[in-house]
Amino acid sequence: MPTVTIRDVDEETLTRLRKRAAEEHRSLSAEIRMILQEQASRPTRSERIARVEKIAAMTPKDRPQTDSTRLVREDRDR
């Protein structure tokens, strides 16, 4: 498995990472790997935009859109 070296991590961040790792019963390295895996599995900005555009394309252009603020207020007033 490849190795990654991260330089110039400030002490406060390192302390927080160590604390987080201890709370999760993991080593510092395992905790950092977990964080990287979680972040890498999230969709990128361009993937999120593409998804929004795909959803928007499913809405007919000639159909007026209801203001969500109004819908929320109506729901709260019930």
N, C-alpha and C positions, 0 to 999 in steps of 0.2 A: 504494500500500500504506500502511495506517495506521502511525503512529509511536507508540511507547510510550516514555515517559521513566520511568526508575527513579531515585529519589532516595535518599540516605542509605545507599549501599552501603559497608560498611566496607572499609578498605584491604586487609585480609588476603583478603577474598573477591575483591576486584577483582584482586589480585595472582595468586591461584589461577586465576581465569578467564583472565587474560592468559597464564599459563603453559600452561594447558590448550589454549587457542586456538593458541598457538605450536606445541605438540607435534602438534596436528592439522592444522597448516598452514592455519589459517583466521584471519580477522580476529576481533577481539573481538566485534563485532556478529554475525558469522556463527556464532560459537560459542554466543553467548547465544540466538540464534534456534534453533539445533540443540537446545539443552537444553530450551527451551520447547516445541518440536515433540515431542520425546521424552516430556516430561511430559504434554502435552495428549493424546497418543495413548493413554496408559495408561487403563484403566477407572477410573471414579470409585468411591468407596467404595460408593455405592448400587448401582452396576452389579455390583461384586464380590459384594455380599450377595445380589442377585437371582440371580446365577449359582449361588451356593452353595445357595440355597433351591430352585432348579430341579433341581439334582443331588440334593438331599435328597429331593425329592418323587418321584424315580424309584425310591427304595428302599422296598420294601414295609414298612409299619409293623409287621406281625406277624412280621417276620424279625429275629431277634436279630443285633446287630452284634458283630463280633469286635474285641476290643481290639487296635489296631494295634501297641501296645508288645509284646504277646505274640507277634504275628506276626514282628516284627523280631527279637526274641530267638530265636525258633525258627529263623529263617533264619540267624542268626549262629552258632548252635550246630551247624549242619550241617557 
